[in-house]
Amino acid sequence: MKFSTALASVFAASGTLAAPAAEPISESTLLSKRASFNYVQNYNGQAANFVSNQGAGTFSAKWNGNTDFVVGLGYSTGAARTFTYSGTYSAAGSGSYLAVYGWINSPQAEYYIVESYGSFNPCSSGVTQLGTVTSDGSTYTLCTDTRTNQPSITGTSTFTQYWSVRQQQRTSGTVTTGNHFNAWAQHGFANSNFNFQVFAVEAFSGSGSASITVS
C-alpha cells in the first residue's frame, strides 16, 4: 500500500492561509527552504511542475511517470477549521489524492480527509476499518493504519495514519475537519497538539494534473 512519501508546502507564520511565490519545484530548492517552509518529507526529486500563487490561494501541479510528492496550501498549525476549495483534478490511472492533509505532534499521527482520488482508494485494503462519518453532504469511509519506522515530521518514526475517504468524490466544496477529528477521536486520534494542516494534492504514480483554489 502506497502512502505519503513527500511534501512541499508553505505557511504564513500568523496561521492564515499562505500563498507562496510562484516557482517550479526542485529538490535543492525544497531542501534549502525546509526550515521556513515547515516540511519536506522524503522528496525523491521527481515531482513535475508545481506552481503556487496563481492568484490568491491557488496552486497547480502536473505529474507524469516517476512522481512522488505532496503539495498544498494551508496553515502552520492545524485546527478544527473549515476549508472551502474549488478547481480541477485529473488523476484517472494515477495513484493520487486530493485531500486535507496534516499531522498531530503527540501522539504522532498523520491524517487525510480525501475528497477525490485516482486509481487507488487508501481505505480499500490492508488497513483497519473504522466505520463511516457523514459530513458536508456525503458519507466518508474511515480507516487507520500503523506506519512502522517510516519517514515522518520528526525523521524516521512509528506513527498512526487516519483516513476519511469521501464516497461521492468531488473537486469543489467545503470540508468541515472537526467532524472527521471527532470521529477519529473515538479510535485514538488526539484532536489536539496539531502540526501543519494543508489542502493538498499527492501523487505517487501515473500522470495527472490539478489546479486548486483554497480559502
C-alpha positions in Angstrom: 0.0 0.0 0.0 1.4 3.4 -1.0 1.2 6.3 1.4 2.7 9.8 1.6 6.4 10.0 1.0 6.9 13.6 0.2 5.7 17.1 0.9 6.4 20.7 -0.1 4.1 23.3 1.4 4.2 26.9 2.5 2.6 28.6 5.5 2.1 32.1 7.0 3.5 32.5 10.5 0.3 34.1 11.6 -1.7 31.0 10.9 -3.6 32.5 7.9 -3.8 30.8 4.5 -0.4 31.2 2.8 0.1 32.0 -0.9 3.7 31.4 -1.7 5.7 32.9 -4.5 5.5 31.1 -7.8 8.3 28.8 -8.7 8.9 25.3 -10.1 9.7 22.6 -7.6 13.3 21.3 -7.4 14.8 19.1 -4.8 17.6 21.6 -3.9 15.0 24.4 -3.6 12.8 22.4 -1.2 15.6 21.2 1.0 17.1 24.7 1.3 13.7 26.0 2.5 12.9 23.3 4.9 13.1 25.4 8.0 10.9 28.3 6.7 8.5 26.1 4.7 8.0 23.8 7.6 8.1 20.4 5.9 9.8 18.3 3.3 9.3 14.6 3.7 11.4 12.1 1.6 11.1 14.1 -1.6 12.6 11.9 -4.5 13.3 14.7 -6.9 10.7 13.5 -9.4 7.8 15.9 -8.8 6.7 17.5 -12.1 5.9 21.2 -12.2 4.2 22.7 -9.1 3.3 26.4 -9.2 1.6 28.4 -6.5 0.2 31.9 -6.1 -1.5 31.9 -9.5 -3.9 34.3 -7.8 -4.6 34.3 -4.0 -4.7 30.9 -2.5 -4.3 28.9 -5.8 -1.8 26.2 -6.7 -1.4 23.8 -9.6 0.6 20.6 -10.3 1.3 18.4 -13.2 2.9 15.0 -13.0 4.0 12.1 -15.2 5.9 9.0 -14.5 8.2 8.5 -11.6 6.4 11.0 -9.3 6.4 11.2 -5.5 5.1 14.4 -3.9 2.5 16.2 -1.8 1.9 19.9 -2.4 -0.6 22.3 -1.0 -1.6 25.5 0.8 -2.7 25.8 4.4 -1.8 26.7 7.9 1.3 26.3 10.1 -0.9 25.0 12.9 -3.9 22.7 12.3 -7.3 23.2 13.9 -10.9 22.1 13.6 -11.5 24.6 10.8 -13.4 24.6 7.5 -11.7 24.5 4.1 -13.5 25.7 1.0 -12.0 24.7 -2.3 -12.6 24.5 -6.0 -10.8 23.6 -9.1 -9.8 20.8 -11.5 -8.3 17.5 -10.6 -7.5 14.9 -13.3 -5.9 11.7 -11.9 -7.5 8.8 -13.6 -4.9 6.0 -13.8 -2.7 7.8 -11.3 -2.0 7.0 -7.7 -3.1 10.3 -6.3 -5.2 12.1 -3.6 -7.0 15.4 -3.4 -7.2 15.9 0.4 -6.9 17.9 3.6 -3.6 16.7 4.9 -1.8 17.2 8.2 0.0 15.9 11.3 -0.5 15.7 15.1 2.6 16.1 17.2 1.8 13.8 20.1 0.8 11.0 20.0 2.3 11.4 16.5 -0.3 10.9 13.7 -0.7 11.7 10.0 -4.2 12.3 8.6 -6.0 12.7 5.3 -9.6 13.8 4.5 -9.7 12.5 0.9 -12.2 14.4 -1.3 -11.1 12.6 -4.5 -8.5 10.1 -5.6 -7.1 8.5 -8.7 -6.7 4.7 -9.2 -6.2 3.8 -5.5 -8.7 4.1 -2.6 -6.5 4.2 0.6 -9.3 2.5 2.7 -9.8 -0.4 0.2 -7.4 -2.9 1.7 -4.6 -3.6 4.2 -6.0 -1.2 6.8 -8.2 -1.3 9.9 -11.8 -0.2 9.0 -13.4 2.3 11.5 -16.8 2.7 10.0 -18.2 5.9 8.5 -19.0 9.5 9.2 -21.4 11.8 7.4 -20.2 15.3 6.7 -20.6 18.0 4.1 -23.2 16.1 2.0 -21.6 12.7 1.8 -20.6 9.6 3.7 -16.9 9.1 4.3 -15.3 5.8 4.9 -12.9 5.8 7.9 -9.8 3.7 8.3 -6.5 3.7 10.1 -3.1 2.1 9.7 0.2 2.0 11.7 3.4 3.0 9.9 6.5 1.4 11.4 9.9 3.1 11.0 8.8 5.4 8.2 9.6 9.0 7.2 7.7 11.5 9.4 7.9 15.1 10.5 10.4 14.0 13.1 12.5 11.8 10.9 12.1 8.0 10.9 9.4 7.0 13.4 6.4 4.8 14.0 3.1 6.6 13.8 -0.6 6.2 13.1 -2.4 7.2 10.0 -6.1 8.3 10.0 -8.1 8.4 6.8 -11.6 9.7 5.8 -12.4 8.9 2.2 -15.4 10.6 0.6 -17.7 8.1 -1.1 -19.1 10.7 -3.5 -15.9 12.1 -5.0 -15.8 15.8 -5.9 -13.4 18.6 -6.8 -15.1 21.5 -5.1 -16.9 22.1 -1.8 -16.4 22.6 1.9 -14.6 20.3 4.3 -15.5 20.5 8.0 -12.4 19.0 9.5 -13.8 18.9 13.0 -16.4 16.3 12.1 -13.6 13.9 11.0 -11.4 14.7 14.0 -14.3 13.9 16.3 -14.9 10.6 14.6 -11.3 9.6 14.7 -11.0 10.6 18.3 -13.1 7.6 19.2 -10.2 5.5 17.9 -7.3 7.2 19.5 -6.9 10.5 17.5 -5.7 13.2 19.9 -7.6 16.1 18.3 -5.1 18.5 19.8 -1.4 19.4 19.6 -1.6 20.0 15.9 1.4 20.5 13.5 0.7 21.9 10.0 -2.6 21.5 8.0 -2.9 21.9 4.3 -5.3 21.3 1.4 -3.1 19.3 -0.9 -2.6 17.1 -3.9 -0.5 14.0 -3.5 0.8 11.8 -6.4 2.9 8.8 -6.3 2.4 7.1 -9.7 1.0 7.7 -13.2 0.2 11.0 -14.7 -2.3 13.8 -14.0 -2.8 17.4 -13.2 -4.6 19.7 -10.8 -5.4 23.4 -10.3 -7.0 24.2 -6.9 -8.1 27.4 -5.2 -8.3 27.2 -1.4 -10.0 29.5 1.1 
